Amino acid sequence: MQHPYRLLAATLSIVFASGALAEDAVLDEIEVKAQAEKNKALQLSKQTSTANRVGLTVQETPASIDILDSDTIRRRGDVSLREAVSRTTGLTDISTPNVGQAFSLRGLTGNNSVGQAEDGVRQTPGLGTSNYPADTWGYEQIEVLRGPASVMFGDGTSGGIINSVRKQPKREASVEAVIGAGSYGAYRAGIGGTGAIGEIGAFRIDVSTLGGNSYISRGDYDSTKLMTSLLFTPIDSLKVGFTLDYSDNSPSANYGIPVINGKVVKSLRSKNYNVSNNELNFIDTRFRNKIEWDITSTLKLKNEAYWFKSKRDWRNAEELTYDASSGLVDRFSLAINHDQKQYGNRLELIASNEIFSHQNRFAAGVELSRTTFRRSNANVNSPSVPLLGFTAGQLQYTTQMTPDFDSELTQRIFFAEDAFNVTEQWKLIAGIRKELLDTERQLLRTNSEIEKDFSPTTWRVGTVFDVTSDTSLYGQLSRGTDPISTLLELNVLTSNMKLTRSRQAEIGIKHKLPDAKGEVSVAIYHIAKDDIITFSGPFQAVQGGKLSSRGIELSMTLFPTPNWRTDFNATALNARYDELADAFGEARKGQTPDNVPKHTANAWVYYQQPQWEAGIGARYVGKRYVYDDFSFNADKATSMNSYTVFDASAAWHVNKQMTVRANIRNLTDKFYGAYAYSASQQIVGAPRQIELTAEFRY
């Protein structure tokens, strides 16, 4: 890997050598003005490409949507995608090193139900793994669509989608940068610049690096990312864009601590039970070409071609179990590689016209993609270690790393969406998506092959009624699908199964307060998921399980006075298995899915003056449960206590170009179980950490 500081220096040279950053570059003002801040925070009037293809605003879309802009993310001090989106309504972080980053939303969990995308394109999860993008640098905003997103993003998004929208090239020259340091050796630096290329072009380059020692022993981490964009406008009606990105991410290989008598013990918080020769590394390379052509004033063509490549490497002691009789922690280790490539093309037409004097917006298109995937592994062992006072030991290889299987997924997708204004106040919105999925898996060690085709049809219908110009009522019905496990890992059992089916009903209200005092939205929903795996006998899996989730969500941003801003959201849900049996025939009917809290809430209060600002926030996650791997008996459930974590931030605007900021995470040094890796192992939340940063804009 190229040293991060060399990469940062090279990018600085490129940016400042460009004629776009000449002496006449326009300087951005950083004065904190209440009215300007309000306009940025009110997102209901903003168009969202995550929830529709026809240019509807958040208020016009019959769905629940959160938009996090880059200014809000910066003020809260959120560096990672996980930190930022876990403050949105009802979304909790359930990430572990083996899946990269993963989330729970509306009672559904993991990367096969809650998808992740960048600029509207989703990479197929490789064996449930999604690790890009990992940090927030270089992104204009992050949009979260709650509830089935299958019409927009296809199979595997019944719980929702997280879409990171990158900053775009502009001909007006500007540069922004950040440099910071914090607790446990943490450091980060980033720079982004944009400007003109000749008479018709613009560029943008964003580069960032971060790292540190982590709060656990031997928990070092580092990450480097380069994002480049070019945009050309040869004529007013035509835009041609290119992006080329590279990311090298080695997060802390934190697999948590063993559970003792059903509890996590604070004295073990900083312990690392991983082996000393562990490895955790994700390398991503991405290229895209996007064309937008305004054929007429009412007809637009978009075409996007993309190519992704991911290399992933795990060599760790991943599973921990404390044996009370011996006083030892037994460790189960894995050594795995992923090589994944995905390429495709999406073509769509968007039309806006009138039908019998009623506005109508329509989009339709096709997408073709192919994903190839190879998993290699080796058989490894690692010795058991005492609970305290141990040496880490090393992975002991009993076989060499060799390919295990090759998979290929071919997708042919057809989609259409329409928004029709019945009256000036009443809209009808409908969308449909047809996918033809061809999967093939070659088992290299047994020289056998498994093939399966799927052809799901998903849809959404909804309506929006404007009670006033500031208040809208909406309702929707939607259908989605998720894979049983992952489309890239078919086996003899799952190849005979169909996709799980989800359906949702949702109603809600979106309201802008008078005099730009804020916004409020409320949603009530019910999701049901059928055809999940259940058991007819010991290890005899069949489809027939059912899960349902119903809940209410509240989101609001308020400006009670010119200097104060308050963000608040809360969720109450009841997710449960309506039908499910474990491998021993024990019923789990009525039980809550693993790691799904019934209640969540987030709050952030800011006070702003022209020269300084300060804020304090809180994140609440309710009680959760996790069950033994082989039995879902409620008596064997491990409960995880609810927790509230406080964060704080303060900033001093030194001048128009520089801001100094201090962030404190986990202000009260709360000790809590963040996620249950299994019934015998939990990842605990990070302790109090302090970060100081300097931000620059030119």
Beta strands, then each sheet from edge to edge (+ up, - down):
strand 1: 64-69
strand 2: 91-93
strand 3: 103-105
strand 4: 108-109
strand 5: 114-118
strand 6: 139-146
strand 7: 160-166
strand 8: 174-182
strand 9: 187-197
strand 10: 201-212
strand 11: 221-235
strand 12: 238-250
strand 13: 257-258
strand 14: 279-294
strand 15: 299-323
strand 16: 328-355
strand 17: 358-378
strand 18: 380-381
strand 19: 385-386
strand 20: 396-397
strand 21: 402-421
strand 22: 426-443
strand 23: 448-454
strand 24: 457-466
strand 25: 471-482
strand 26: 500-512
strand 27: 518-537
strand 28: 540-558
strand 29: 564-579
strand 30: 599-608
strand 31: 612-621
strand 32: 624-626
strand 33: 638-640
strand 34: 643-653
strand 35: 658-665
strand 36: 673-678
strand 37: 681-684
strand 38: 689-697
sheet 1: 1+ 6- 7+ 5+
sheet 2: 2+ 3- 4+
sheet 3: 19+ 16- 15+ 14- 12+ 11- 10+ 9- 8+ 38- 35+ 34- 31+ 30- 29+ 28- 27+ 26- 25+ 24- 22+ 21- 17+
sheet 4: 19+ 16- 15+ 14- 12+ 11- 10+ 9- 8+ 38- 35+ 34- 31+ 30- 29+ 28- 27+ 26- 25+ 24- 22+ 23-
sheet 5: 13+ 37- 36+
sheet 6: 18+ 20-
sheet 7: 32+ 33-
end
